[in-house]
Amino acid sequence: MTWGTWEPEPAARWEDAFLSGNGIHGAMVYGDPADDRVIVNHHTLVRPNGSESVRPPRLADQLERLQDALLAGDTSAAERFGAGQAFHWVQPFHPAFQTRIRREVPLAPGYRREVDFTTGVVSASGEGHQSQVFVSRADDVIVQYVAGPALTADIALDHRLPGAPARLGVGRSAALAPDGAHLTLRIGYPGSDRAYTGVTVALADGGSTVFAGEGIRVEGARGLLLLTRVRRHTGDLDTAAEAASLRALLSPSGRDSFARLLDRHTTLHRAAFARTTLTLQADDAERALPGSELILRPKSPALLERLFAAGRYHLLSSSGMLPPRLTGLWTGDWDTAWSGAFTTNANLNLQTASAAACALPEVTDAHSALIQGQLDDWRDNARALFGARGIVAPSHTDGESGHTKHFQRAYPLHLWTAGADWLLAPLVEQAETTGTTDPALITALTEVALFYEDFLTRTGPEGRIAIVPSYSPENRPANASWGTLNATMDIAAAHHALTTAAAHSPGHPSADTWRALAARLPDYLVNEDGALAEWSWPGLAESYDHRHLSHLYPVWPLTTINPYDTPELAAAAHRALELRGSENDSAHGHLHHALIAARLRDGERAAGALGAVLAGDFFHASLMSSHYPDRNVYNADAAHALPAALAEMLVQSTPGRLVLLPALPAAYGSGELHGVRTRFGASLDLSWAEGRATAVLHPTRTADVELRLGEGLALTESSAGTPRLQLEAGVDRVLTLRPR
């Protein structure tokens, strides 16, 4: 089966452009033969706006006064902690420029543009024309090859994209070579010594090359190869050296160069993409539809298949030097919503949620790189805001600064202390999956525990620790202000951080202290509605209609509340999910809802949450998603998180448990999931149909695992009680399931 998507017309909007990327450079490809535009993106391109020099204010000397006031019942006290501090959005992510190849040609009969997820190649073809683009993982370069009879075209680098500031410092140059040319475009940011420069080397197969307009003209060529890179820098860049490094990648002909570079790239990309696949009982005619038609069939299994593949493809393509931003690695507009940042209190973890289970360690490595690059800033946050050792993560980052700078009455994100644990949790999951723990992760876990050791000093009812101040992103109690006490997310994060650090560093001098602190944390609260409360503090009223589900952190991604070990709390969590509204219909809220419902074994609820996105016109023709319905605000949350939700419905695991088909909706009657990874070190292939299923485990290490099954299923060879699997490294284990 081939994996990709296609359209019968060029993209008219940048949002519909097909995407390619290597986790550093990104390309947005329109596929128009007459004006062949490729918008160039780079993970480092953020526009200086003054926030880059902002440091967290020193508020620690006010902390005790705030804690006293909140404990005494002053429900608005937190609004004074940081009041008067300036609000700063982080540096906004923006596009670099677009390469343009302009020709006087009509749209040829048989036109088709497509993206091949297995190779990352975006192509457009018609009678007498072909264009192919990919972003190389091997050589970190955007590669484009255009072929056609007697090719004559004007080539330029064009910075004029929507929202570009009027005062950009623009400099261009072009230099001819015997077989083509190279072009440079330098853009200086207004009021800053920072700039970025794009360099494109053009290699023509035959014909002639001359200067023309803002670039060059190639006349009478058989084909044209463009190699493009971007660098962000201060001062001037040695563009001659950049051009020379690109020319070093060339063979004598453009076609041969393209083939050789593609081979080097696909060796890496294909292996990563092919690790996990999902097929459902889909109609072949629907599988053959262009994406823009398929997304109009929200109940189609073929749509889920394609979105699962597209989500993994886009997630892989946007992860490298950094993990995906709110827009992945792509934007065609300088005015990106929420600065196109990494929003860490929900979005980033939702986007990367499938990394471990769906076999994309490249994504987890990128996630780790973001964290490791900012730990010094996180230490500054802990000291300045809370007077504590250790680390506190910000709620937004541009990828450069990790300092807390979001001070706002209705979004007091400087009060959020759970962030470091929340962001490290995917790295812990990956370590469990691979069986290898990075020493840098252990160091970071230790620093989170040290923060809590210093911060958790106040006592609430019955001698339990009071977490104060406390914040549940991005909600508030119905009868109090946003900053309050004992947010359930904070309780879960503190417990997980302290116990995980102690488990990974049992010889640390504070390990016993951390375990003791964890034991004194407040219990979760079940409210009068029978729901898991968002704040475990007497008198705080719920606010149910909200897009965030922060208080269900112990259900997903943690597993401290689950239907097997804590059935009463799981029932309360399920009740909380039932009562939760979707507020403004944000995509991340629906996907978060689906993930939690799957953990709680409610397949129909999980499918319903996915259905709200599939039927809500959240997907562009590119199969990148939007933040709101009706394709409003380009955003990667739904596109990247959807594979995780589908995988969670089919397979779940912990280091000591495997759950097969825990939340299978009736609509997903048959299918196959191949290559999913478990947290006890086995890959798994699963097939199911007509109430029966077969799972083949491929263990890479010995494990003793409890087996749980979805409703109405039984293990064919099962005896009484909950079965256990004794797995031996290198020895496959086949499980057959039947109706109970």
Disulfide bonds with the S-S distance in Angstrom:
none
